[in-house]
């Protein structure tokens, strides 16, 4: 099984998978609307706008596991993201990233170590996983890493297919 084989659902409930992004670099980020890190949405949207034409997509994964900071319905999440931050990148359904109910995608991703060699549970909202155009996880950046941090930008640029 590859990451492409894991079934996902969009925020609107439609079936999807990472196979829909085959050939693109994907930055998968667990997001929340009521977190101190929520302003990262603005930087994520700038990344999307900067690199989308070069084979890159941000993919947001709302998660309510960290202090209940994503309590909204799918419609509330969509409205908040689009009106507050102008989010145009795709959002998946609300997903558990840790614990017994951890989504199979995150069961795979959490095995990837960060730059300090640490793998395991997602630490908080806005943890980032970079997935290569071939569907392989290639980088893990912790929540406080800003979307436009030079380390993250360099990692994205190294994975752009075009």
C-alpha positions as CSV (number, residue, x, y, z in Angstrom):
1,X,0.0,0.0,0.0
2,X,1.2,3.5,-0.8
3,X,-0.1,6.9,0.4
4,X,-2.0,7.1,-2.9
5,X,-4.1,4.1,-1.9
6,X,-5.4,5.5,1.3
7,X,-9.0,6.7,0.9
8,X,-9.7,10.3,2.0
9,X,-12.7,12.6,2.0
10,X,-13.0,16.2,1.1
11,X,-14.4,18.8,3.5
12,X,-17.6,18.5,1.5
13,X,-17.7,14.7,2.0
14,X,-16.6,13.6,-1.5
15,X,-14.2,10.6,-1.9
16,X,-10.7,11.5,-2.8
17,X,-7.1,10.3,-2.2
18,X,-3.6,11.6,-2.6
19,X,-3.6,9.8,-6.0
20,X,-5.5,12.9,-7.2
21,X,-2.3,14.8,-6.6
22,X,0.0,12.3,-8.3
23,X,2.9,14.2,-9.9
24,X,2.6,17.2,-7.6
25,X,4.4,18.0,-4.4
26,X,1.9,18.2,-1.6
27,X,2.2,20.0,1.8
28,X,-0.2,18.2,4.1
29,X,-1.0,20.3,7.2
30,X,-3.4,19.6,10.1
31,X,-5.2,22.9,10.6
32,X,-7.5,24.5,13.1
33,X,-9.5,27.7,13.2
34,X,-9.2,28.7,16.8
35,X,-5.5,28.2,17.5
36,X,-2.7,30.7,18.2
37,X,-1.0,29.3,15.0
38,X,-4.1,29.8,12.8
39,X,-2.6,32.9,11.1
40,X,-0.3,30.4,9.4
41,X,-3.3,30.0,6.9
42,X,-2.1,33.2,5.3
43,X,1.4,31.9,4.7
44,X,0.0,28.6,3.5
45,X,-2.2,30.4,1.0
46,X,0.9,32.4,-0.2
47,X,2.7,29.1,-0.8
48,X,-0.2,27.8,-2.7
49,X,-0.3,30.9,-4.9
50,X,3.4,31.0,-5.4
51,X,3.9,27.4,-6.4
52,X,0.6,26.0,-7.6
53,X,1.6,26.6,-11.3
54,X,4.8,24.7,-10.7
55,X,3.2,21.4,-9.5
56,X,2.5,22.1,-5.8
57,X,-0.6,21.9,-3.6
58,X,-1.2,22.7,0.0
59,X,-3.7,20.2,1.5
60,X,-5.4,21.3,4.7
61,X,-6.6,18.6,7.2
62,X,-8.9,20.1,9.9
63,X,-8.3,18.4,13.3
64,X,-10.1,19.0,16.6
65,X,-7.8,16.9,18.7
66,X,-5.7,19.7,20.2
67,X,-7.7,21.6,22.9
68,X,-10.8,21.5,20.7
69,X,-9.5,24.2,18.5
70,X,-11.4,23.1,15.4
71,X,-15.0,22.7,16.6
72,X,-16.8,23.9,13.5
73,X,-19.0,22.1,11.0
74,X,-17.5,21.6,7.5
75,X,-19.5,24.6,6.3
76,X,-18.2,26.8,9.2
77,X,-14.6,25.7,8.5
78,X,-14.9,26.4,4.8
79,X,-16.5,29.8,5.4
80,X,-13.9,30.7,8.1
81,X,-11.0,29.7,5.9
82,X,-12.2,31.4,2.7
83,X,-13.5,34.7,4.3
84,X,-10.7,35.2,6.9
85,X,-7.7,34.0,5.0
86,X,-8.8,33.7,1.4
87,X,-7.9,30.0,1.4
88,X,-8.1,28.5,-2.1
89,X,-6.3,25.2,-1.4
90,X,-8.2,22.0,-0.8
91,X,-9.4,21.0,2.6
92,X,-10.1,17.4,3.8
93,X,-12.8,16.4,6.3
94,X,-12.0,16.8,10.0
95,X,-9.6,14.0,10.8
96,X,-7.9,12.5,13.9
97,X,-4.1,12.6,13.5
98,X,-3.3,10.8,16.8
99,X,-4.6,8.2,19.1
100,X,-6.8,5.1,18.6
101,X,-8.9,6.8,15.9
102,X,-5.8,8.0,14.0
103,X,-6.5,8.2,10.3
104,X,-4.5,5.6,8.2
105,X,-2.8,8.4,6.4
106,X,-1.4,9.8,9.6
107,X,-0.5,6.3,10.8
108,X,1.9,6.2,7.8
109,X,3.1,9.8,8.1
110,X,3.9,9.8,11.8
111,X,6.6,7.3,11.2
112,X,8.6,10.0,9.4
113,X,11.2,11.7,11.5
114,X,11.6,15.5,11.6
115,X,15.0,17.2,11.2
116,X,15.9,16.3,14.8
117,X,15.2,12.7,14.2
118,X,12.0,12.6,16.1
119,X,9.0,10.6,14.8
120,X,5.7,9.7,16.5
121,X,2.6,11.7,17.3
122,X,1.7,15.0,15.7
123,X,2.6,17.6,18.3
124,X,-0.1,20.2,17.7
125,X,-2.1,22.0,15.0
126,X,-0.2,23.1,11.8
127,X,2.4,20.2,11.7
128,X,3.5,19.9,8.1
129,X,4.4,16.9,6.0
130,X,5.9,17.3,2.6
131,X,5.0,14.6,0.1
132,X,7.0,14.2,-3.1
133,X,5.4,14.0,-6.6
134,X,6.0,10.3,-6.4
135,X,3.8,10.0,-3.2
136,X,6.6,9.6,-0.7
137,X,6.8,11.5,2.5
138,X,10.1,13.5,2.4
139,X,10.0,16.1,5.1
140,X,8.3,16.8,8.4
141,X,8.2,20.2,10.0
142,X,6.8,20.9,13.4
143,X,3.9,23.3,14.1
144,X,5.9,26.4,14.9
145,X,7.7,26.3,11.6
146,X,6.1,29.1,9.6
147,X,5.0,28.3,6.1
148,X,7.5,30.7,4.5
149,X,10.4,29.6,6.7
150,X,13.5,29.2,4.4
151,X,13.9,25.5,5.4
152,X,10.3,24.7,4.3
153,X,10.5,26.8,1.1
154,X,13.8,25.0,0.2
155,X,12.2,21.6,0.8
156,X,9.2,22.5,-1.3
157,X,11.4,23.9,-4.1
158,X,13.5,20.7,-4.1
159,X,10.3,18.6,-4.8
160,X,8.7,20.7,-7.5
161,X,8.2,18.6,-10.6
162,X,8.5,21.5,-13.1
